[in-house]
Amino acid sequence: MPGKFELFTAKNGKPRFRLKAANGEIIAVSQDYDSKAAAKKGIASIQRNAPGAEIIDTDAVAKAAAKAAPKKAAPKKG
């Protein structure tokens, strides 16, 4: 059985959705939306854009950029 999207109303009254894996584990939760129609558009966007999406480790990117940045000279004493 594949995963599923569940639409629900958050405690603040706003529509949201969650993505559940086949085993029932929640693997993603959306932002608040202004309407259920907007939440459904969010689901459609994920379905359309996520297959084959690239994974970018932003921690690794930041570490590489810091390593490549020129070192600042230490201030001269006296």
N, C-alpha and C positions, 0 to 999 in steps of 0.2 A: 504494500500500500504506500503510495507517495505521501509526501508531506501535505499540509493544508494551511490555508490562510483562514483565520477566524476574525470576523468583524465583531467589535464589542464597544460598549460605551464606558469610558473611563469614569473615575469617581468625580471628575470635574464636569461631567456631562458631555464631553467631546468624544466623537467617534475616533476609534483607533483600530488597528489590526495587529495580530501577532501571527508569526509563521511558526508552525509546529512541525517537527520532524515526524516521520512515520511511527516512531515509538512514543509520540505524545509530548516529547520534550520541547519546550519553547526555545527557539533558536534566534528569534528576532522579534522586536516590538517596535511599532511605528511611533511617529510623532502624533500629536493631536491634530485632527482635521476639523474643518468647519462644518462638514456634512458627510453623510455616509457615501454620497456620490464621489466626493473628493477622496475619501479613503479608498474607494474601489479603483479610482484612477491611480492612486499610489500603488496598489497591488498590481494593476496592469503594467505600470512602469517597471516594477521589479521583474515581473514575468518577461517583459520584453527586453530589458537591458541587462539582466544578471547572467543569463546563460553565457558561459565562457568569459565572464568578467575577469579582468586582470586583478591579481592580488598584489598590493603595494604595501610593503612593511615600512611605514613612515618613520619608525624608530631607526631602522637601518639606513634610510635615506638621510636622516638628520645626522646620524653618526658619521656617515661618509662625507657629508658636506662639511662638517666641523673638522674632520681630519684633513680635508683638502684645502681649507681656508688658510691663508697666510697667517703665520704667527705674528702677534704684535710684540714689538720690542719692549723689554722691561724698562721702566723709567730709570734714568741715570741718577745715581746717588751723588749728592753734594755738589 
